[in-house]
């Protein structure tokens, strides 16, 4: 297997780099590089720029608005975007729901919803996790009872990322209780402005309002918003999760974070010497860099398999485990590099236009916030413990 890029692929990389230099707003790139908060407008602006170029839904088929890229081109694009400081594409509509609709949705659903995802007319969030049903999604209890041309939905979703910005939510709901729990789940599209929906914020350890609780009380949803068949939602959910888990691995984000960590290790001094010269720190830095290089190679192997017609299986779980562990270790080392400067976390320092007194090196302002935020990586998208169970079942038959 040849894991080197071809001349055509290198030419594509050059095209991507030229586009990023010309179209990625420097103001937004600076916020990403410095770990500052991105606003809804920042994320929507990058979404619109990519859509105008035709590069937004880079894994969609061409007939639905995708650029027709292969898996290698998609990898190159995402890697270079992360290194350049581009915001991540908000994944719920483009990366998660889009592929499900393309594969399982009706023609009417594809014609209506897919263009709205591309244009940004709809901002989607994900309604999977519930209290008591996170990694074990088959235990969802939010109910949807058919009533004529509608479903009546009652229940609660939690950890709903960016739900306070969303006008739409795709949900796993229970439509049958007299069958195996995996067989009684359906996949429903719900307008967040429907009467009976309440969104309550959850403020996380880093002081950020990123996730929410969503409550449904007698919410009426058109039956036309059911994706696929009733009680077949578990199949669609698993298909969606292969995209989410591979995305969580975040190879490009780890590469960008590693470059930032290495700069900090050279700029921060201990006893008059760069931190990179400290044997203990240097050993941990070398280990995580080796792990990252190994993961990049594994990711390329998966890409090569997909390009040859394969479908990611246990590999997506492997990448999710290693990718999240590596990203957590990098953020931990950056926080350690900042030493005491990481402790006096100033929330306002992460906002654009902050004019207060700087506390320590430039990297210090976001070091603690990113460390705490990255604790979630090994939990959401299916905890790493669950991923190990999936690998055991798929590869060892246990």
Steps between C-alpha positions, in 0.01 A plus 500: 500500500646838394424760766672785314294763321506499121599800288130572440430487873790737572360737236167485680674584829646809333153600381366465854786705646443777244129506585569521874745788452249691290168426667550406866447824699814575700291624790333159530826308452662704779214413735538129423880504540476685831216289641256791516125457490335474161161664461206360308572758230862383472392141439222602261739722302744214435208272414387752237850544354540126455151464354569776246814311392310170486725343762267493799354149477824344381387142563162533325448363149519759225133466409404628847738797507828341598826566312545136398821457698651165584600404854859622459393845383265526798786410736732758344236772519411438864864471604604826333194683633586402857864606461396834345267578791168457320203437731368148491189464290209466740449128442138427583338595171783455250699210642234302687145556378592556136644151440203340679249684281698421185498129581168449681284809446212529257544697179277773640718525813817518293360772273384710796757453776833457318500843329403662831796332673734639233357852502499523879124559506483229767739463792475140624579349837505137613242340729661170595619497863258499791544474877577130535546447126832636380739234376211251526280678248270200467360599841344827376162568658380814321173377350329575170139381477324507163188719494358527150743691279725590795715349771461632854842517665572505875833469677841656547832520315825615657851614401343657191795686349415849365131426546447862604591605144299229323160526333488124425591183689524139380394261775499137592155430645332188631202395290458144633549341842393141438813404301877485558605849600709547184197412287262759645691818407419746222688796348298823504565855375355764734460877464642661815240778480213255552292570814602278791880515449720660766879542481693535827872587502772284658815694593805272485826497697666745262226756568355453153135473400541244223257225599138493610206299627197484272155415637203383290145528634222382266696622199314432173729400212375432145522131414668607175805585714563133574821389327478154347271249668346512845695291754807482270675801650771294668639412156512866400652601834788255464567621146514861623735411786768363265529853361493663844767277653743538213449878517562505878844342440599841361837421343532849356411665831763288676763600244418869553497459879834317489660788308367742762631282784848479345512880461404539864765249608763710324373836628438408865812473715578305816821588684616706208453226239215425256247258642565278197844426650351364822549119477167404656295746296692417183430128551124557527510736202686240292259222598186690404660610173583137417143399588369774272718386210377143550138618501557701180626184332201299626267772377662486156455123494129542574478765226674266255251225589203734449645619169510135396131454576519394865286627788650604837400258773705442813757741355277799576489391866879454506556847359252646747685345797851593397402837357326617816777371727763682295306827497455475877870437556600796283269735689629360830860565400418854386338572836808361676724714281316813616560403864341744746383726215236242408341525845362860501254428220340824382181431303505846342846434355345254255269760349585702191627849577619419854716794611579393853839414642659191346567218743811311398579387143247534219408131528414532870155658458345193341721222641280411797173552311603267218630240746167485682295511180699210352414276796172430322663364184542148632135494613280646228434321172496179703747476790840344433404205720201434275724532193723225639196277537406573138850408383491176699164401350585594142854364484516228763140385501476544879 
